[in-house]
Amino acid sequence: MMKNILVVFTISLFLFSCKTATKNEEKNTGTAAIEIVETPVLTLGEFDSKASDFVSKEIKVQGIVDHVCKHGGKKILLVTDEGDAHVFSEERFDESLKGSEISLTGIVLEERIDEAYLLKMEEDNIKSHSEGKSNEEQFNNKKKHLQNYRDQMKADGTDHISNYSLQYVSHEIVE
């Protein structure tokens, strides 16, 4: 008799667990909405003016590789007749990319030049000159360059200048 109760209990337990699994499967058969986000495409002509809207976001641009940095190979200059963009990578770019037209995906980076940045650059310029690492001409050229930034900020009525570039994600050669 105990054996019969145990068998009935086991069968009941099995049927109950199967029924629960079926209910869960029925609940999960609804369609899930998948959101596909397309990467925005900017022309190099509009890159500087629109890049501020995409800081830290992925975009696509297309242009010709004008320069691959010879020192480390981790920078390229992408150009068209309308504009350009500097691209930085963790890995070396292949020198053979020079002259190729590519479609590049990258993350927009912003370098802000403000008064604090300029003061630091001024301090570095003075230190470099006093240590003999730069001559008088280099020292004065750097001072003029920093003053040009200040003049530009004043003329624009802003407290900073933004320089935009791209952190490399991927590229395809355009045929």
C-alpha atoms as an extended CHARMM CRD file, in Angstrom:
* protein
*
       175  EXT
         1         1  MET       CA              0.0000000000        0.0000000000        0.0000000000  PROA      1               0.0000000000
         2         2  MET       CA              2.8190000000        2.3940000000        0.8900000000  PROA      2               0.0000000000
         3         3  LYS       CA              4.4340000000        1.4800000000       -2.3800000000  PROA      3               0.0000000000
         4         4  ASN       CA              1.2480000000        2.4000000000       -4.2970000000  PROA      4               0.0000000000
         5         5  ILE       CA              1.0080000000        5.7660000000       -2.5420000000  PROA      5               0.0000000000
         6         6  LEU       CA              4.6410000000        6.4750000000       -3.3330000000  PROA      6               0.0000000000
         7         7  VAL       CA              4.1160000000        5.5940000000       -7.0420000000  PROA      7               0.0000000000
         8         8  VAL       CA              0.9890000000        7.7930000000       -7.2440000000  PROA      8               0.0000000000
         9         9  PHE       CA              2.8120000000       10.6160000000       -5.4860000000  PROA      9               0.0000000000
        10        10  THR       CA              5.8010000000       10.3310000000       -7.8680000000  PROA      10              0.0000000000
        11        11  ILE       CA              3.5470000000       10.2890000000      -10.9420000000  PROA      11              0.0000000000
        12        12  SER       CA              1.6000000000       13.2900000000       -9.6080000000  PROA      12              0.0000000000
        13        13  LEU       CA              4.8030000000       15.1670000000       -8.9490000000  PROA      13              0.0000000000
        14        14  PHE       CA              6.0440000000       14.3680000000      -12.4530000000  PROA      14              0.0000000000
        15        15  LEU       CA              2.7750000000       15.4750000000      -14.0690000000  PROA      15              0.0000000000
        16        16  PHE       CA              2.7080000000       18.6590000000      -11.9890000000  PROA      16              0.0000000000
        17        17  SER       CA              6.2700000000       19.5850000000      -12.9970000000  PROA      17              0.0000000000
        18        18  CYS       CA              5.5020000000       18.9120000000      -16.6830000000  PROA      18              0.0000000000
        19        19  LYS       CA              2.3800000000       21.0400000000      -16.4960000000  PROA      19              0.0000000000
        20        20  THR       CA              4.3540000000       23.9280000000      -14.9260000000  PROA      20              0.0000000000
        21        21  ALA       CA              7.0060000000       23.6940000000      -17.6390000000  PROA      21              0.0000000000
        22        22  THR       CA              4.3300000000       23.7700000000      -20.3390000000  PROA      22              0.0000000000
        23        23  LYS       CA              2.7830000000       26.8940000000      -18.8300000000  PROA      23              0.0000000000
        24        24  ASN       CA              6.1520000000       28.6040000000      -18.7130000000  PROA      24              0.0000000000
        25        25  GLU       CA              6.8360000000       27.6770000000      -22.3250000000  PROA      25              0.0000000000
        26        26  GLU       CA              3.4710000000       29.1190000000      -23.3550000000  PROA      26              0.0000000000
        27        27  LYS       CA              4.2450000000       32.3530000000      -21.5540000000  PROA      27              0.0000000000
        28        28  ASN       CA              7.6130000000       32.6630000000      -23.2750000000  PROA      28              0.0000000000
        29        29  THR       CA              6.3430000000       32.1620000000      -26.8290000000  PROA      29              0.0000000000
        30        30  GLY       CA              5.5260000000       35.8580000000      -27.2760000000  PROA      30              0.0000000000
        31        31  THR       CA              7.5950000000       37.7450000000      -29.8120000000  PROA      31              0.0000000000
        32        32  ALA       CA             10.4050000000       39.8500000000      -28.4400000000  PROA      32              0.0000000000
        33        33  ALA       CA             10.9890000000       43.2550000000      -29.9660000000  PROA      33              0.0000000000
        34        34  ILE       CA             14.5560000000       43.5960000000      -31.1790000000  PROA      34              0.0000000000
        35        35  GLU       CA             15.7490000000       47.1440000000      -31.6360000000  PROA      35              0.0000000000
        36        36  ILE       CA             18.3780000000       47.5350000000      -34.3330000000  PROA      36              0.0000000000
        37        37  VAL       CA             20.2570000000       50.7840000000      -34.0250000000  PROA      37              0.0000000000
        38        38  GLU       CA             22.0440000000       51.9110000000      -37.1650000000  PROA      38              0.0000000000
        39        39  THR       CA             25.3340000000       53.7070000000      -36.7940000000  PROA      39              0.0000000000
        40        40  PRO       CA             24.9530000000       57.3300000000      -37.9660000000  PROA      40              0.0000000000
        41        41  VAL       CA             26.9290000000       58.2780000000      -41.0850000000  PROA      41              0.0000000000
        42        42  LEU       CA             28.6200000000       61.6940000000      -41.2850000000  PROA      42              0.0000000000
        43        43  THR       CA             30.5310000000       63.1760000000      -44.1690000000  PROA      43              0.0000000000
        44        44  LEU       CA             33.9770000000       64.4750000000      -43.3190000000  PROA      44              0.0000000000
        45        45  GLY       CA             32.7370000000       67.9080000000      -44.4070000000  PROA      45              0.0000000000
        46        46  GLU       CA             30.2230000000       67.9280000000      -41.5440000000  PROA      46              0.0000000000
        47        47  PHE       CA             32.3500000000       66.0370000000      -39.0260000000  PROA      47              0.0000000000
        48        48  ASP       CA             33.6790000000       69.0690000000      -37.0970000000  PROA      48              0.0000000000
        49        49  SER       CA             30.2920000000       70.8060000000      -36.9550000000  PROA      49              0.0000000000
        50        50  LYS       CA             28.2420000000       67.7380000000      -35.9380000000  PROA      50              0.0000000000
        51        51  ALA       CA             30.7630000000       65.7290000000      -33.9050000000  PROA      51              0.0000000000
        52        52  SER       CA             29.6490000000       67.3990000000      -30.6490000000  PROA      52              0.0000000000
        53        53  ASP       CA             26.3070000000       65.5770000000      -30.9940000000  PROA      53              0.0000000000
        54        54  PHE       CA             28.0900000000       62.2180000000      -31.0670000000  PROA      54              0.0000000000
        55        55  VAL       CA             30.8090000000       62.4570000000      -28.3930000000  PROA      55              0.0000000000
        56        56  SER       CA             31.4730000000       58.9540000000      -26.9880000000  PROA      56              0.0000000000
        57        57  LYS       CA             29.1530000000       57.4660000000      -29.6270000000  PROA      57              0.0000000000
        58        58  GLU       CA             29.8820000000       55.3800000000      -32.6800000000  PROA      58              0.0000000000
        59        59  ILE       CA             29.6440000000       56.9020000000      -36.1710000000  PROA      59              0.0000000000
        60        60  LYS       CA             30.7180000000       56.0410000000      -39.7110000000  PROA      60              0.0000000000
        61        61  VAL       CA             32.7280000000       58.2550000000      -42.0580000000  PROA      61              0.0000000000
        62        62  GLN       CA             34.2450000000       57.6760000000      -45.4560000000  PROA      62              0.0000000000
        63        63  GLY       CA             37.3870000000       59.1180000000      -46.9630000000  PROA      63              0.0000000000
        64        64  ILE       CA             40.8690000000       58.5520000000      -48.2850000000  PROA      64              0.0000000000
        65        65  VAL       CA             43.7120000000       57.6130000000      -45.9520000000  PROA      65              0.0000000000
        66        66  ASP       CA             46.0570000000       60.5470000000      -46.5310000000  PROA      66              0.0000000000
        67        67  HSD       CA             48.6050000000       59.6810000000      -43.8750000000  PROA      67              0.0000000000
        68        68  VAL       CA             49.5840000000       56.7440000000      -41.6600000000  PROA      68              0.0000000000
        69        69  CYS       CA             51.7640000000       57.8900000000      -38.7500000000  PROA      69              0.0000000000
        70        70  LYS       CA             55.2650000000       56.5500000000      -39.2400000000  PROA      70              0.0000000000
        71        71  HSD       CA             56.2660000000       56.7930000000      -35.5620000000  PROA      71              0.0000000000
        72        72  GLY       CA             53.8210000000       54.3110000000      -34.1280000000  PROA      72              0.0000000000
        73        73  GLY       CA             51.4080000000       53.5370000000      -36.9450000000  PROA      73              0.0000000000
        74        74  LYS       CA             48.4630000000       54.0500000000      -34.5930000000  PROA      74              0.0000000000
        75        75  LYS       CA             47.1460000000       57.2520000000      -36.2100000000  PROA      75              0.0000000000
        76        76  ILE       CA             45.7520000000       58.0030000000      -39.6390000000  PROA      76              0.0000000000
        77        77  LEU       CA             44.4080000000       61.1200000000      -41.3060000000  PROA      77              0.0000000000
        78        78  LEU       CA             41.2230000000       60.4890000000      -43.2670000000  PROA      78              0.0000000000
        79        79  VAL       CA             40.4110000000       63.1610000000      -45.8930000000  PROA      79              0.0000000000
        80        80  THR       CA             37.9870000000       64.2690000000      -48.5820000000  PROA      80              0.0000000000
        81        81  ASP       CA             37.7750000000       67.5590000000      -50.4760000000  PROA      81              0.0000000000
        82        82  GLU       CA             35.2790000000       68.7700000000      -47.8320000000  PROA      82              0.0000000000
        83        83  GLY       CA             37.0980000000       67.8970000000      -44.6100000000  PROA      83              0.0000000000
        84        84  ASP       CA             39.2700000000       65.5560000000      -42.5930000000  PROA      84              0.0000000000
        85        85  ALA       CA             39.4080000000       63.5700000000      -39.3610000000  PROA      85              0.0000000000
        86        86  HSD       CA             42.2150000000       62.1840000000      -37.2480000000  PROA      86              0.0000000000
        87        87  VAL       CA             41.7410000000       58.5410000000      -36.2670000000  PROA      87              0.0000000000
        88        88  PHE       CA             43.5150000000       56.8570000000      -33.3560000000  PROA      88              0.0000000000
        89        89  SER       CA             43.8570000000       53.1300000000      -32.7610000000  PROA      89              0.0000000000
        90        90  GLU       CA             45.2200000000       50.7870000000      -30.1090000000  PROA      90              0.0000000000
        91        91  GLU       CA             46.7240000000       48.6510000000      -32.8730000000  PROA      91              0.0000000000
        92        92  ARG       CA             49.0090000000       49.6720000000      -35.7360000000  PROA      92              0.0000000000
        93        93  PHE       CA             47.4260000000       50.5860000000      -39.0630000000  PROA      93              0.0000000000
        94        94  ASP       CA             48.8280000000       48.8470000000      -42.1080000000  PROA      94              0.0000000000
        95        95  GLU       CA             50.9730000000       51.2870000000      -44.1120000000  PROA      95              0.0000000000
        96        96  SER       CA             49.3590000000       49.9240000000      -47.2950000000  PROA      96              0.0000000000
        97        97  LEU       CA             46.1180000000       51.7310000000      -46.3280000000  PROA      97              0.0000000000
        98        98  LYS       CA             47.7000000000       55.0170000000      -47.4490000000  PROA      98              0.0000000000
        99        99  GLY       CA             45.8400000000       56.2230000000      -50.5390000000  PROA      99              0.0000000000
       100       100  SER       CA             42.9320000000       53.8070000000      -50.0280000000  PROA      100             0.0000000000
       101       101  GLU       CA             39.3450000000       54.9550000000      -49.7550000000  PROA      101             0.0000000000
       102       102  ILE       CA             37.7850000000       53.4260000000      -46.6540000000  PROA      102             0.0000000000
       103       103  SER       CA             34.5130000000       53.4320000000      -44.7680000000  PROA      103             0.0000000000
       104       104  LEU       CA             35.4940000000       53.7360000000      -41.1080000000  PROA      104             0.0000000000
       105       105  THR       CA             33.5320000000       53.1440000000      -37.9320000000  PROA      105             0.0000000000
       106       106  GLY       CA             34.8060000000       54.9900000000      -34.8850000000  PROA      106             0.0000000000
       107       107  ILE       CA             33.8560000000       56.5460000000      -31.5670000000  PROA      107             0.0000000000
       108       108  VAL       CA             33.9030000000       60.3400000000      -31.4610000000  PROA      108             0.0000000000
       109       109  LEU       CA             36.4650000000       61.7720000000      -29.0420000000  PROA      109             0.0000000000
       110       110  GLU       CA             36.5630000000       65.3720000000      -27.8360000000  PROA      110             0.0000000000
       111       111  GLU       CA             39.6530000000       67.2280000000      -26.6600000000  PROA      111             0.0000000000
       112       112  ARG       CA             38.6770000000       70.4440000000      -24.8840000000  PROA      112             0.0000000000
       113       113  ILE       CA             41.1220000000       73.3060000000      -24.8830000000  PROA      113             0.0000000000
       114       114  ASP       CA             40.1920000000       75.7370000000      -22.1220000000  PROA      114             0.0000000000
       115       115  GLU       CA             42.0790000000       78.2250000000      -19.9630000000  PROA      115             0.0000000000
       116       116  ALA       CA             43.2580000000       75.5170000000      -17.5360000000  PROA      116             0.0000000000
       117       117  TYR       CA             44.6390000000       73.5180000000      -20.4600000000  PROA      117             0.0000000000
       118       118  LEU       CA             46.3640000000       76.6160000000      -21.8680000000  PROA      118             0.0000000000
       119       119  LEU       CA             47.9160000000       77.4770000000      -18.4890000000  PROA      119             0.0000000000
       120       120  LYS       CA             49.2950000000       73.9340000000      -18.2380000000  PROA      120             0.0000000000
       121       121  MET       CA             50.6950000000       74.1770000000      -21.7730000000  PROA      121             0.0000000000
       122       122  GLU       CA             52.2580000000       77.5310000000      -20.9270000000  PROA      122             0.0000000000
       123       123  GLU       CA             53.8540000000       76.0620000000      -17.8010000000  PROA      123             0.0000000000
       124       124  ASP       CA             55.2000000000       73.1020000000      -19.8110000000  PROA      124             0.0000000000
       125       125  ASN       CA             56.5640000000       75.5030000000      -22.4600000000  PROA      125             0.0000000000
       126       126  ILE       CA             58.3970000000       77.5990000000      -19.8460000000  PROA      126             0.0000000000
       127       127  LYS       CA             59.7890000000       74.4770000000      -18.1360000000  PROA      127             0.0000000000
       128       128  SER       CA             60.9110000000       72.9680000000      -21.4330000000  PROA      128             0.0000000000
       129       129  HSD       CA             62.6360000000       76.1980000000      -22.4490000000  PROA      129             0.0000000000
       130       130  SER       CA             64.3230000000       76.7040000000      -19.0730000000  PROA      130             0.0000000000
       131       131  GLU       CA             65.6550000000       73.1190000000      -19.2060000000  PROA      131             0.0000000000
       132       132  GLY       CA             67.0920000000       73.7540000000      -22.6780000000  PROA      132             0.0000000000
       133       133  LYS       CA             64.7220000000       71.3240000000      -24.4150000000  PROA      133             0.0000000000
       134       134  SER       CA             63.4650000000       74.0750000000      -26.7500000000  PROA      134             0.0000000000
       135       135  ASN       CA             65.2070000000       77.0300000000      -28.3020000000  PROA      135             0.0000000000
       136       136  GLU       CA             64.0080000000       80.6610000000      -28.2850000000  PROA      136             0.0000000000
       137       137  GLU       CA             62.1820000000       80.3060000000      -31.6010000000  PROA      137             0.0000000000
       138       138  GLN       CA             60.2940000000       77.1710000000      -30.4900000000  PROA      138             0.0000000000
       139       139  PHE       CA             59.4630000000       78.8260000000      -27.1720000000  PROA      139             0.0000000000
       140       140  ASN       CA             58.0600000000       81.9470000000      -28.8750000000  PROA      140             0.0000000000
       141       141  ASN       CA             56.1500000000       79.9310000000      -31.4900000000  PROA      141             0.0000000000
       142       142  LYS       CA             54.4510000000       77.9320000000      -28.7320000000  PROA      142             0.0000000000
       143       143  LYS       CA             53.5330000000       81.1610000000      -26.9030000000  PROA      143             0.0000000000
       144       144  LYS       CA             51.9880000000       82.5550000000      -30.1120000000  PROA      144             0.0000000000
       145       145  HSD       CA             50.1260000000       79.3130000000      -30.6980000000  PROA      145             0.0000000000
       146       146  LEU       CA             48.6340000000       79.4040000000      -27.1900000000  PROA      146             0.0000000000
       147       147  GLN       CA             47.6960000000       83.0640000000      -27.6170000000  PROA      147             0.0000000000
       148       148  ASN       CA             45.9390000000       82.1910000000      -30.8930000000  PROA      148             0.0000000000
       149       149  TYR       CA             43.7570000000       79.7410000000      -28.9550000000  PROA      149             0.0000000000
       150       150  ARG       CA             42.8760000000       82.4660000000      -26.4410000000  PROA      150             0.0000000000
       151       151  ASP       CA             42.1090000000       84.9240000000      -29.2520000000  PROA      151             0.0000000000
       152       152  GLN       CA             39.9030000000       82.3550000000      -30.9730000000  PROA      152             0.0000000000
       153       153  MET       CA             37.9400000000       81.6450000000      -27.7680000000  PROA      153             0.0000000000
       154       154  LYS       CA             37.4690000000       85.3760000000      -27.2010000000  PROA      154             0.0000000000
       155       155  ALA       CA             36.3190000000       85.9490000000      -30.8040000000  PROA      155             0.0000000000
       156       156  ASP       CA             33.9130000000       82.9890000000      -30.5620000000  PROA      156             0.0000000000
       157       157  GLY       CA             32.6230000000       84.1140000000      -27.1590000000  PROA      157             0.0000000000
       158       158  THR       CA             33.2880000000       80.7090000000      -25.6390000000  PROA      158             0.0000000000
       159       159  ASP       CA             35.3480000000       79.3060000000      -22.7810000000  PROA      159             0.0000000000
       160       160  HSD       CA             36.8070000000       76.3890000000      -24.7470000000  PROA      160             0.0000000000
       161       161  ILE       CA             37.7260000000       75.0450000000      -28.1610000000  PROA      161             0.0000000000
       162       162  SER       CA             36.8180000000       71.4700000000      -29.0340000000  PROA      162             0.0000000000
       163       163  ASN       CA             38.9960000000       69.3110000000      -31.2360000000  PROA      163             0.0000000000
       164       164  TYR       CA             37.2740000000       66.1560000000      -32.4190000000  PROA      164             0.0000000000
       165       165  SER       CA             38.8170000000       62.8840000000      -33.5300000000  PROA      165             0.0000000000
       166       166  LEU       CA             37.8240000000       59.2350000000      -33.8020000000  PROA      166             0.0000000000
       167       167  GLN       CA             38.8060000000       56.1720000000      -31.8190000000  PROA      167             0.0000000000
       168       168  TYR       CA             39.0840000000       53.3830000000      -34.3910000000  PROA      168             0.0000000000
       169       169  VAL       CA             36.5770000000       50.5020000000      -34.2460000000  PROA      169             0.0000000000
       170       170  SER       CA             36.6960000000       48.9940000000      -37.7510000000  PROA      170             0.0000000000
       171       171  HSD       CA             36.9700000000       49.7860000000      -41.4530000000  PROA      171             0.0000000000
       172       172  GLU       CA             36.1790000000       48.4390000000      -44.8940000000  PROA      172             0.0000000000
       173       173  ILE       CA             37.9760000000       49.3110000000      -48.0970000000  PROA      173             0.0000000000
       174       174  VAL       CA             35.6430000000       50.9880000000      -50.6060000000  PROA      174             0.0000000000
       175       175  GLU       CA             35.9780000000       49.4400000000      -54.0460000000  PROA      175             0.0000000000
